[in-house]
Protein backbone atom coordinates (compact mmCIF):
# COMPACT_ATOMS: atom_id res chain seq x y z
CA UNK A 1 0.00 0.00 0.00
CA UNK A 2 1.28 3.45 -0.93
CA UNK A 3 2.28 5.62 2.02
CA UNK A 4 3.39 9.24 2.29
CA UNK A 5 6.88 9.53 3.78
CA UNK A 6 9.10 12.45 4.75
CA UNK A 7 12.49 11.94 3.13
CA UNK A 8 14.34 15.21 3.62
CA UNK A 9 14.36 18.53 5.43
CA UNK A 10 16.19 21.80 5.02
CA UNK A 11 16.46 25.09 6.87
CA UNK A 12 17.54 28.53 5.72
CA UNK A 13 18.75 30.86 8.48
CA UNK A 14 19.02 34.59 7.62
CA UNK A 15 22.46 36.20 8.01
CA UNK A 16 21.58 38.65 10.79
CA UNK A 17 20.98 37.89 14.46
CA UNK A 18 19.58 40.22 17.11
CA UNK A 19 20.11 39.53 20.80
CA UNK A 20 17.62 40.55 23.47
CA UNK A 21 20.09 43.18 24.68
CA UNK A 22 20.30 44.78 21.22
CA UNK A 23 16.55 44.76 20.79
CA UNK A 24 15.95 46.24 24.24
CA UNK A 25 18.50 49.01 23.70
CA UNK A 26 16.69 50.12 20.55
CA UNK A 27 13.25 49.82 22.14
CA UNK A 28 14.20 51.75 25.27
CA UNK A 29 15.70 54.55 23.19
CA UNK A 30 12.40 54.77 21.34
CA UNK A 31 10.51 54.85 24.68
CA UNK A 32 12.65 57.65 26.08
CA UNK A 33 12.24 59.68 22.87
CA UNK A 34 8.48 59.08 22.90
CA UNK A 35 8.08 60.11 26.52
CA UNK A 36 10.13 63.25 25.95
CA UNK A 37 8.12 64.15 22.85
CA UNK A 38 4.86 63.73 24.77
CA UNK A 39 6.06 65.07 28.13
CA UNK A 40 3.30 67.65 28.45
CA UNK A 41 0.48 65.17 27.87
CA UNK A 42 2.08 62.63 30.19
CA UNK A 43 2.52 65.17 32.98
CA UNK A 44 -1.07 66.33 32.49
CA UNK A 45 -2.29 62.76 32.83
CA UNK A 46 -3.93 62.69 29.39
CA UNK A 47 -1.45 60.18 27.93
CA UNK A 48 0.21 57.24 29.68
CA UNK A 49 3.99 57.08 29.59
CA UNK A 50 5.54 54.31 27.53
CA UNK A 51 7.32 51.66 29.61
CA UNK A 52 10.82 50.37 28.96
CA UNK A 53 11.57 46.70 28.32
CA UNK A 54 14.39 44.46 29.59
CA UNK A 55 16.20 41.31 28.53
CA UNK A 56 15.22 39.63 31.80
CA UNK A 57 11.55 40.38 31.14
CA UNK A 58 11.75 38.90 27.63
CA UNK A 59 13.50 35.73 28.75
CA UNK A 60 11.15 35.20 31.68
CA UNK A 61 8.04 35.82 29.59
CA UNK A 62 8.96 33.71 26.58
CA UNK A 63 12.22 31.79 26.85
CA UNK A 64 13.55 33.76 23.85
CA UNK A 65 17.18 34.91 23.88
CA UNK A 66 17.74 35.97 20.26
CA UNK A 67 16.27 35.87 16.77
CA UNK A 68 17.45 35.83 13.14
CA UNK A 69 16.16 38.47 10.74
CA UNK A 70 16.40 39.21 7.04
CA UNK A 71 17.37 42.84 7.73
CA UNK A 72 18.75 44.23 10.97
CA UNK A 73 19.63 47.92 10.73
CA UNK A 74 16.09 49.17 10.20
CA UNK A 75 14.73 47.12 13.10
CA UNK A 76 17.32 48.55 15.50
CA UNK A 77 16.88 52.14 14.28
CA UNK A 78 14.69 53.80 16.97
CA UNK A 79 13.31 56.18 14.33
CA UNK A 80 12.28 53.35 11.97
CA UNK A 81 11.91 50.06 13.88
CA UNK A 82 11.09 47.83 10.93
CA UNK A 83 13.12 45.90 8.35
CA UNK A 84 13.91 47.98 5.27
CA UNK A 85 14.63 47.52 1.57
CA UNK A 86 13.24 43.99 1.19
CA UNK A 87 11.32 44.69 -2.02
CA UNK A 88 12.96 43.77 -5.31
CA UNK A 89 12.34 44.38 -8.99
CA UNK A 90 9.82 42.07 -10.64
CA UNK A 91 12.62 40.61 -12.74
CA UNK A 92 14.51 39.47 -9.62
CA UNK A 93 13.62 36.58 -7.36
CA UNK A 94 11.62 37.74 -4.34
CA UNK A 95 13.07 37.54 -0.83
CA UNK A 96 10.66 34.84 0.32
CA UNK A 97 11.17 32.74 -2.80
CA UNK A 98 14.94 32.98 -2.43
CA UNK A 99 14.70 31.79 1.18
CA UNK A 100 12.50 28.90 0.07
CA UNK A 101 14.89 27.86 -2.69
CA UNK A 102 17.85 27.72 -0.30
CA UNK A 103 15.95 25.61 2.25
CA UNK A 104 14.56 23.41 -0.53
CA UNK A 105 18.01 22.69 -1.95
CA UNK A 106 19.11 21.20 1.39
CA UNK A 107 15.92 19.14 1.65
CA UNK A 108 16.40 17.83 -1.89
CA UNK A 109 19.99 16.81 -1.16
CA UNK A 110 18.89 14.94 1.94
CA UNK A 111 16.13 13.16 0.05
CA UNK A 112 18.40 12.37 -2.88
CA UNK A 113 16.14 13.87 -5.52
CA UNK A 114 16.40 16.50 -8.25
CA UNK A 115 14.07 19.39 -8.95
CA UNK A 116 12.72 17.71 -12.07
CA UNK A 117 11.32 14.94 -9.84
CA UNK A 118 9.03 17.36 -7.97
CA UNK A 119 5.34 17.18 -8.91
CA UNK A 120 3.97 19.73 -6.45
CA UNK A 121 5.35 22.75 -4.58
CA UNK A 122 3.40 23.94 -1.54
CA UNK A 123 4.35 27.30 -0.08
CA UNK A 124 2.80 27.28 3.39
CA UNK A 125 3.41 30.28 5.65
CA UNK A 126 1.66 32.91 7.73
CA UNK A 127 2.40 35.90 5.50
CA UNK A 128 2.87 36.07 1.72
CA UNK A 129 4.60 39.17 0.42
CA UNK A 130 2.08 39.45 -2.42
CA UNK A 131 -1.29 37.96 -3.41
CA UNK A 132 -0.14 36.76 -6.85
CA UNK A 133 1.57 35.31 -8.76
CA UNK A 134 1.76 32.57 -6.16
CA UNK A 135 5.08 32.30 -4.33
CA UNK A 136 4.95 28.54 -4.79
CA UNK A 137 4.98 29.00 -8.56
CA UNK A 138 7.94 31.37 -8.29
CA UNK A 139 9.81 28.75 -6.22
CA UNK A 140 8.83 26.07 -8.73
CA UNK A 141 10.24 28.16 -11.55
CA UNK A 142 13.45 29.07 -9.69
CA UNK A 143 14.16 25.41 -8.93
CA UNK A 144 13.19 24.12 -12.35
CA UNK A 145 10.56 21.83 -10.86
CA UNK A 146 7.64 20.34 -12.75
CA UNK A 147 4.01 19.87 -11.82
CA UNK A 148 2.17 22.71 -10.12
CA UNK A 149 2.34 25.01 -7.11
CA UNK A 150 -0.12 26.24 -4.49
CA UNK A 151 0.09 28.77 -1.66
CA UNK A 152 -1.46 27.95 1.71
CA UNK A 153 -1.98 30.04 4.85
CA UNK A 154 -3.09 28.64 8.20
CA UNK A 155 -0.97 31.05 10.27
CA UNK A 156 1.49 29.24 12.55
CA UNK A 157 -0.08 25.90 11.60
CA UNK A 158 0.63 26.41 7.90
CA UNK A 159 3.32 23.71 7.76
CA UNK A 160 1.16 20.97 9.27
CA UNK A 161 -1.76 21.98 7.08
CA UNK A 162 0.68 21.88 4.16
CA UNK A 163 1.76 18.38 5.14
CA UNK A 164 -1.87 17.29 5.04
CA UNK A 165 -2.20 18.64 1.50
CA UNK A 166 1.02 16.87 0.52
CA UNK A 167 -0.13 13.58 2.03
CA UNK A 168 -3.49 13.76 0.26
CA UNK A 169 -1.83 14.55 -3.09
CA UNK A 170 0.39 11.47 -2.74
CA UNK A 171 -2.32 9.11 -1.53
CA UNK A 172 -4.67 10.24 -4.31
CA UNK A 173 -1.99 9.67 -6.93
CA UNK A 174 -1.84 13.27 -8.15
CA UNK A 175 1.79 13.60 -7.04
CA UNK A 176 4.71 11.32 -6.24
CA UNK A 177 7.08 13.95 -4.85
CA UNK A 178 6.02 17.08 -2.99
CA UNK A 179 8.15 19.98 -1.78
CA UNK A 180 6.66 21.93 1.10
CA UNK A 181 8.39 25.21 2.04
CA UNK A 182 7.71 27.68 4.87
CA UNK A 183 9.44 31.03 4.21
CA UNK A 184 8.59 33.18 7.22
CA UNK A 185 9.56 36.85 7.39
CA UNK A 186 7.76 37.48 10.66
CA UNK A 187 9.76 40.66 11.33
CA UNK A 188 7.77 42.29 8.53
CA UNK A 189 4.45 42.18 10.41
CA UNK A 190 5.79 42.72 13.94
CA UNK A 191 5.21 46.01 15.77
CA UNK A 192 8.63 46.67 17.27
CA UNK A 193 7.10 49.54 19.30
CA UNK A 194 4.81 47.17 21.23
CA UNK A 195 6.43 46.27 24.58
CA UNK A 196 4.39 43.08 24.92
CA UNK A 197 5.26 41.77 21.45
CA UNK A 198 8.42 43.44 20.10
CA UNK A 199 10.57 40.41 20.97
CA UNK A 200 8.31 37.57 19.83
CA UNK A 201 9.21 36.83 16.22
CA UNK A 202 12.18 35.93 14.05
CA UNK A 203 12.72 35.03 10.39
CA UNK A 204 13.62 31.63 8.88
CA UNK A 205 12.55 29.14 6.24
CA UNK A 206 12.06 25.40 6.57
CA UNK A 207 11.47 22.83 3.85
CA UNK A 208 10.32 19.22 3.68
CA UNK A 209 10.31 16.61 0.96
CA UNK A 210 7.31 14.29 1.07
CA UNK A 211 7.33 11.30 -1.28
CA UNK A 212 5.37 8.24 -2.21
CA UNK A 213 6.83 5.23 -0.41
CA UNK A 214 7.16 3.29 -3.67
CA UNK A 215 9.63 5.81 -5.11
CA UNK A 216 11.46 7.10 -2.01
CA UNK A 217 15.12 6.09 -1.72
CA UNK A 218 16.35 8.19 1.21
CA UNK A 219 18.21 6.31 3.93
CA UNK A 220 16.09 7.88 6.69
CA UNK A 221 12.35 8.10 6.19
CA UNK A 222 9.39 8.98 8.40
CA UNK A 223 5.97 7.63 7.54
CA UNK A 224 3.09 10.04 8.05
CA UNK A 225 0.74 7.85 10.09
CA UNK A 226 -2.06 10.36 10.65
CA UNK A 227 -2.61 14.10 10.43
CA UNK A 228 -5.40 15.82 12.30
CA UNK A 229 -6.32 19.44 11.71
CA UNK A 230 -8.61 21.71 13.71
CA UNK A 231 -9.71 25.32 13.40
CA UNK A 232 -11.86 27.45 15.69
CA UNK A 233 -12.42 31.15 15.01
CA UNK A 234 -10.83 33.59 17.43
CA UNK A 235 -9.83 37.26 17.32
CA UNK A 236 -7.24 36.81 20.06
CA UNK A 237 -4.45 36.70 17.47
CA UNK A 238 -5.06 38.96 14.51
CA UNK A 239 -3.43 40.96 11.73
CA UNK A 240 -5.69 43.26 9.70
CA UNK A 241 -3.08 44.14 7.09
CA UNK A 242 -4.47 43.61 3.59
CA UNK A 243 -5.40 45.01 0.21
CA UNK A 244 -8.57 46.69 1.51
CA UNK A 245 -6.60 48.91 3.92
CA UNK A 246 -6.18 51.54 1.20
CA UNK A 247 -9.95 51.96 1.03
CA UNK A 248 -9.88 53.45 4.55
CA UNK A 249 -6.92 55.86 4.46
CA UNK A 250 -7.71 57.22 7.93
CA UNK A 251 -6.95 53.83 9.53
CA UNK A 252 -4.60 52.12 7.06
CA UNK A 253 -1.55 52.52 9.30
CA UNK A 254 -3.19 51.72 12.63
CA UNK A 255 -1.55 49.22 14.99
CA UNK A 256 -4.02 46.47 14.07
CA UNK A 257 -2.47 46.29 10.60
CA UNK A 258 0.45 44.52 12.29
CA UNK A 259 0.51 41.53 14.65
CA UNK A 260 -1.68 41.92 17.74
CA UNK A 261 -2.65 39.32 20.33
CA UNK A 262 -4.26 38.86 23.71
CA UNK A 263 -1.47 36.70 25.08
CA UNK A 264 -3.08 35.52 28.31
CA UNK A 265 -6.29 34.55 26.53
CA UNK A 266 -4.32 32.68 23.88
CA UNK A 267 -2.45 30.72 26.56
CA UNK A 268 -5.66 29.86 28.39
CA UNK A 269 -7.44 28.71 25.20
CA UNK A 270 -4.68 27.01 23.24
CA UNK A 271 -2.88 24.91 25.87
CA UNK A 272 -5.89 22.68 26.67
CA UNK A 273 -7.00 22.63 23.03
CA UNK A 274 -3.65 21.33 21.79
CA UNK A 275 -3.18 18.87 24.65
CA UNK A 276 -6.61 17.31 24.19
CA UNK A 277 -6.15 17.16 20.41
CA UNK A 278 -2.89 15.22 20.68
CA UNK A 279 -4.21 12.89 23.38
CA UNK A 280 -7.31 12.06 21.33
CA UNK A 281 -5.22 11.35 18.24
CA UNK A 282 -2.89 9.01 20.13
CA UNK A 283 -5.82 7.30 21.85
CA UNK A 284 -7.39 6.47 18.49
CA UNK A 285 -4.08 5.03 17.31
CA UNK A 286 -3.78 3.04 20.54
CA UNK A 287 -0.41 4.65 21.27
CA UNK A 288 0.46 5.77 24.78
CA UNK A 289 1.73 9.36 25.02
CA UNK A 290 4.69 7.91 26.94
CA UNK A 291 5.61 5.76 23.94
CA UNK A 292 6.24 8.87 21.82
CA UNK A 293 9.98 9.32 21.47
CA UNK A 294 9.86 12.99 20.49
CA UNK A 295 7.39 15.89 20.50
CA UNK A 296 8.31 18.59 17.97
CA UNK A 297 6.00 21.33 19.19
CA UNK A 298 5.31 24.77 17.78
CA UNK A 299 8.01 27.18 18.94
CA UNK A 300 6.11 30.22 20.20
CA UNK A 301 6.55 30.27 23.95
CA UNK A 302 8.51 27.95 26.24
CA UNK A 303 5.87 28.15 28.98
CA UNK A 304 3.14 26.97 26.61
CA UNK A 305 5.18 23.95 25.55
CA UNK A 306 5.91 23.05 29.16
CA UNK A 307 2.22 23.29 30.05
CA UNK A 308 1.26 21.09 27.09
CA UNK A 309 3.81 18.47 28.13
CA UNK A 310 2.45 18.51 31.67
CA UNK A 311 -1.04 17.77 30.40
CA UNK A 312 0.11 15.05 28.00
CA UNK A 313 2.82 13.33 30.02
CA UNK A 314 2.34 14.52 33.58
CA UNK A 315 5.76 16.20 33.48
CA UNK A 316 7.02 19.60 32.50
CA UNK A 317 10.02 20.87 30.59
CA UNK A 318 12.08 18.12 28.96
CA UNK A 319 14.48 19.24 26.20
CA UNK A 320 15.09 15.64 25.10
CA UNK A 321 11.45 14.69 24.65
CA UNK A 322 10.35 18.14 23.45
CA UNK A 323 13.36 20.10 22.15
CA UNK A 324 13.31 23.90 22.19
CA UNK A 325 14.81 26.02 19.41
CA UNK A 326 12.90 29.25 20.09
CA UNK A 327 15.59 30.44 22.50
CA UNK A 328 17.81 30.93 19.43
CA UNK A 329 15.20 31.58 16.71
CA UNK A 330 12.25 33.15 18.60
CA UNK A 331 8.84 32.39 17.07
CA UNK A 332 9.28 31.65 13.37
CA UNK A 333 5.60 30.84 12.92
CA UNK A 334 5.04 27.77 10.71
CA UNK A 335 8.76 27.07 10.37
CA UNK A 336 9.38 26.53 14.10
CA UNK A 337 8.22 22.94 14.60
CA UNK A 338 9.85 21.92 11.30
CA UNK A 339 13.16 23.43 12.41
CA UNK A 340 12.87 21.46 15.66
CA UNK A 341 12.27 18.27 13.65
CA UNK A 342 15.17 19.11 11.31
CA UNK A 343 17.59 19.47 14.20
CA UNK A 344 16.32 16.69 16.47
CA UNK A 345 15.26 13.55 14.61
CA UNK A 346 18.55 11.82 13.71
CA UNK A 347 18.69 9.81 16.95
CA UNK A 348 15.33 8.12 16.47
CA UNK A 349 15.47 4.40 15.68
CA UNK A 350 13.38 2.31 13.33
CA UNK A 351 9.88 1.95 14.73
CA UNK A 352 10.07 5.04 16.98
CA UNK A 353 7.06 7.36 17.01
CA UNK A 354 7.10 11.16 17.09
CA UNK A 355 4.47 13.90 17.12
CA UNK A 356 4.93 17.12 15.14
CA UNK A 357 2.39 19.71 16.25
CA UNK A 358 1.75 23.35 15.44
CA UNK A 359 -0.86 25.80 16.68
CA UNK A 360 -1.63 29.44 16.20
CA UNK A 361 -3.94 32.16 14.95
CA UNK A 362 -7.33 31.14 13.80
CA UNK A 363 -7.22 29.27 16.14
CA UNK A 364 -5.58 26.45 14.19
CA UNK A 365 -4.04 23.17 15.33
CA UNK A 366 -2.24 20.59 13.21
CA UNK A 367 -0.93 17.37 14.73
CA UNK A 368 1.12 14.83 12.77
CA UNK A 369 2.07 11.36 14.05
CA UNK A 370 5.25 10.09 12.42
CA UNK A 371 7.05 6.75 12.56
CA UNK A 372 10.70 6.24 11.73
CA UNK A 373 11.16 3.59 9.03
C-alpha positions in Angstrom: 0.0 0.0 0.0 1.3 3.5 -0.9 2.3 5.6 2.0 3.4 9.2 2.3 6.9 9.5 3.8 9.1 12.4 4.8 12.5 11.9 3.1 14.3 15.2 3.6 14.4 18.5 5.4 16.2 21.8 5.0 16.5 25.1 6.9 17.5 28.5 5.7 18.7 30.9 8.5 19.0 34.6 7.6 22.5 36.2 8.0 21.6 38.7 10.8 21.0 37.9 14.5 19.6 40.2 17.1 20.1 39.5 20.8 17.6 40.6 23.5 20.1 43.2 24.7 20.3 44.8 21.2 16.5 44.8 20.8 15.9 46.2 24.2 18.5 49.0 23.7 16.7 50.1 20.6 13.3 49.8 22.1 14.2 51.7 25.3 15.7 54.6 23.2 12.4 54.8 21.3 10.5 54.8 24.7 12.7 57.7 26.1 12.2 59.7 22.9 8.5 59.1 22.9 8.1 60.1 26.5 10.1 63.3 25.9 8.1 64.1 22.8 4.9 63.7 24.8 6.1 65.1 28.1 3.3 67.7 28.5 0.5 65.2 27.9 2.1 62.6 30.2 2.5 65.2 33.0 -1.1 66.3 32.5 -2.3 62.8 32.8 -3.9 62.7 29.4 -1.5 60.2 27.9 0.2 57.2 29.7 4.0 57.1 29.6 5.5 54.3 27.5 7.3 51.7 29.6 10.8 50.4 29.0 11.6 46.7 28.3 14.4 44.5 29.6 16.2 41.3 28.5 15.2 39.6 31.8 11.5 40.4 31.1 11.7 38.9 27.6 13.5 35.7 28.7 11.2 35.2 31.7 8.0 35.8 29.6 9.0 33.7 26.6 12.2 31.8 26.9 13.5 33.8 23.9 17.2 34.9 23.9 17.7 36.0 20.3 16.3 35.9 16.8 17.4 35.8 13.1 16.2 38.5 10.7 16.4 39.2 7.0 17.4 42.8 7.7 18.8 44.2 11.0 19.6 47.9 10.7 16.1 49.2 10.2 14.7 47.1 13.1 17.3 48.5 15.5 16.9 52.1 14.3 14.7 53.8 17.0 13.3 56.2 14.3 12.3 53.4 12.0 11.9 50.1 13.9 11.1 47.8 10.9 13.1 45.9 8.3 13.9 48.0 5.3 14.6 47.5 1.6 13.2 44.0 1.2 11.3 44.7 -2.0 13.0 43.8 -5.3 12.3 44.4 -9.0 9.8 42.1 -10.6 12.6 40.6 -12.7 14.5 39.5 -9.6 13.6 36.6 -7.4 11.6 37.7 -4.3 13.1 37.5 -0.8 10.7 34.8 0.3 11.2 32.7 -2.8 14.9 33.0 -2.4 14.7 31.8 1.2 12.5 28.9 0.1 14.9 27.9 -2.7 17.8 27.7 -0.3 16.0 25.6 2.2 14.6 23.4 -0.5 18.0 22.7 -1.9 19.1 21.2 1.4 15.9 19.1 1.7 16.4 17.8 -1.9 20.0 16.8 -1.2 18.9 14.9 1.9 16.1 13.2 0.1 18.4 12.4 -2.9 16.1 13.9 -5.5 16.4 16.5 -8.2 14.1 19.4 -9.0 12.7 17.7 -12.1 11.3 14.9 -9.8 9.0 17.4 -8.0 5.3 17.2 -8.9 4.0 19.7 -6.5 5.3 22.8 -4.6 3.4 23.9 -1.5 4.3 27.3 -0.1 2.8 27.3 3.4 3.4 30.3 5.7 1.7 32.9 7.7 2.4 35.9 5.5 2.9 36.1 1.7 4.6 39.2 0.4 2.1 39.5 -2.4 -1.3 38.0 -3.4 -0.1 36.8 -6.8 1.6 35.3 -8.8 1.8 32.6 -6.2 5.1 32.3 -4.3 4.9 28.5 -4.8 5.0 29.0 -8.6 7.9 31.4 -8.3 9.8 28.8 -6.2 8.8 26.1 -8.7 10.2 28.2 -11.6 13.4 29.1 -9.7 14.2 25.4 -8.9 13.2 24.1 -12.4 10.6 21.8 -10.9 7.6 20.3 -12.7 4.0 19.9 -11.8 2.2 22.7 -10.1 2.3 25.0 -7.1 -0.1 26.2 -4.5 0.1 28.8 -1.7 -1.5 27.9 1.7 -2.0 30.0 4.8 -3.1 28.6 8.2 -1.0 31.1 10.3 1.5 29.2 12.6 -0.1 25.9 11.6 0.6 26.4 7.9 3.3 23.7 7.8 1.2 21.0 9.3 -1.8 22.0 7.1 0.7 21.9 4.2 1.8 18.4 5.1 -1.9 17.3 5.0 -2.2 18.6 1.5 1.0 16.9 0.5 -0.1 13.6 2.0 -3.5 13.8 0.3 -1.8 14.5 -3.1 0.4 11.5 -2.7 -2.3 9.1 -1.5 -4.7 10.2 -4.3 -2.0 9.7 -6.9 -1.8 13.3 -8.1 1.8 13.6 -7.0 4.7 11.3 -6.2 7.1 14.0 -4.9 6.0 17.1 -3.0 8.2 20.0 -1.8 6.7 21.9 1.1 8.4 25.2 2.0 7.7 27.7 4.9 9.4 31.0 4.2 8.6 33.2 7.2 9.6 36.9 7.4 7.8 37.5 10.7 9.8 40.7 11.3 7.8 42.3 8.5 4.5 42.2 10.4 5.8 42.7 13.9 5.2 46.0 15.8 8.6 46.7 17.3 7.1 49.5 19.3 4.8 47.2 21.2 6.4 46.3 24.6 4.4 43.1 24.9 5.3 41.8 21.5 8.4 43.4 20.1 10.6 40.4 21.0 8.3 37.6 19.8 9.2 36.8 16.2 12.2 35.9 14.1 12.7 35.0 10.4 13.6 31.6 8.9 12.5 29.1 6.2 12.1 25.4 6.6 11.5 22.8 3.8 10.3 19.2 3.7 10.3 16.6 1.0 7.3 14.3 1.1 7.3 11.3 -1.3 5.4 8.2 -2.2 6.8 5.2 -0.4 7.2 3.3 -3.7 9.6 5.8 -5.1 11.5 7.1 -2.0 15.1 6.1 -1.7 16.3 8.2 1.2 18.2 6.3 3.9 16.1 7.9 6.7 12.3 8.1 6.2 9.4 9.0 8.4 6.0 7.6 7.5 3.1 10.0 8.1 0.7 7.8 10.1 -2.1 10.4 10.6 -2.6 14.1 10.4 -5.4 15.8 12.3 -6.3 19.4 11.7 -8.6 21.7 13.7 -9.7 25.3 13.4 -11.9 27.5 15.7 -12.4 31.1 15.0 -10.8 33.6 17.4 -9.8 37.3 17.3 -7.2 36.8 20.1 -4.4 36.7 17.5 -5.1 39.0 14.5 -3.4 41.0 11.7 -5.7 43.3 9.7 -3.1 44.1 7.1 -4.5 43.6 3.6 -5.4 45.0 0.2 -8.6 46.7 1.5 -6.6 48.9 3.9 -6.2 51.5 1.2 -10.0 52.0 1.0 -9.9 53.5 4.6 -6.9 55.9 4.5 -7.7 57.2 7.9 -7.0 53.8 9.5 -4.6 52.1 7.1 -1.6 52.5 9.3 -3.2 51.7 12.6 -1.6 49.2 15.0 -4.0 46.5 14.1 -2.5 46.3 10.6 0.4 44.5 12.3 0.5 41.5 14.7 -1.7 41.9 17.7 -2.7 39.3 20.3 -4.3 38.9 23.7 -1.5 36.7 25.1 -3.1 35.5 28.3 -6.3 34.5 26.5 -4.3 32.7 23.9 -2.5 30.7 26.6 -5.7 29.9 28.4 -7.4 28.7 25.2 -4.7 27.0 23.2 -2.9 24.9 25.9 -5.9 22.7 26.7 -7.0 22.6 23.0 -3.7 21.3 21.8 -3.2 18.9 24.6 -6.6 17.3 24.2 -6.1 17.2 20.4 -2.9 15.2 20.7 -4.2 12.9 23.4 -7.3 12.1 21.3 -5.2 11.4 18.2 -2.9 9.0 20.1 -5.8 7.3 21.9 -7.4 6.5 18.5 -4.1 5.0 17.3 -3.8 3.0 20.5 -0.4 4.7 21.3 0.5 5.8 24.8 1.7 9.4 25.0 4.7 7.9 26.9 5.6 5.8 23.9 6.2 8.9 21.8 10.0 9.3 21.5 9.9 13.0 20.5 7.4 15.9 20.5 8.3 18.6 18.0 6.0 21.3 19.2 5.3 24.8 17.8 8.0 27.2 18.9 6.1 30.2 20.2 6.6 30.3 24.0 8.5 28.0 26.2 5.9 28.1 29.0 3.1 27.0 26.6 5.2 24.0 25.6 5.9 23.1 29.2 2.2 23.3 30.0 1.3 21.1 27.1 3.8 18.5 28.1 2.4 18.5 31.7 -1.0 17.8 30.4 0.1 15.0 28.0 2.8 13.3 30.0 2.3 14.5 33.6 5.8 16.2 33.5 7.0 19.6 32.5 10.0 20.9 30.6 12.1 18.1 29.0 14.5 19.2 26.2 15.1 15.6 25.1 11.5 14.7 24.7 10.3 18.1 23.5 13.4 20.1 22.2 13.3 23.9 22.2 14.8 26.0 19.4 12.9 29.3 20.1 15.6 30.4 22.5 17.8 30.9 19.4 15.2 31.6 16.7 12.3 33.2 18.6 8.8 32.4 17.1 9.3 31.6 13.4 5.6 30.8 12.9 5.0 27.8 10.7 8.8 27.1 10.4 9.4 26.5 14.1 8.2 22.9 14.6 9.9 21.9 11.3 13.2 23.4 12.4 12.9 21.5 15.7 12.3 18.3 13.6 15.2 19.1 11.3 17.6 19.5 14.2 16.3 16.7 16.5 15.3 13.5 14.6 18.5 11.8 13.7 18.7 9.8 16.9 15.3 8.1 16.5 15.5 4.4 15.7 13.4 2.3 13.3 9.9 2.0 14.7 10.1 5.0 17.0 7.1 7.4 17.0 7.1 11.2 17.1 4.5 13.9 17.1 4.9 17.1 15.1 2.4 19.7 16.2 1.8 23.4 15.4 -0.9 25.8 16.7 -1.6 29.4 16.2 -3.9 32.2 15.0 -7.3 31.1 13.8 -7.2 29.3 16.1 -5.6 26.5 14.2 -4.0 23.2 15.3 -2.2 20.6 13.2 -0.9 17.4 14.7 1.1 14.8 12.8 2.1 11.4 14.1 5.2 10.1 12.4 7.0 6.8 12.6 10.7 6.2 11.7 11.2 3.6 9.0 
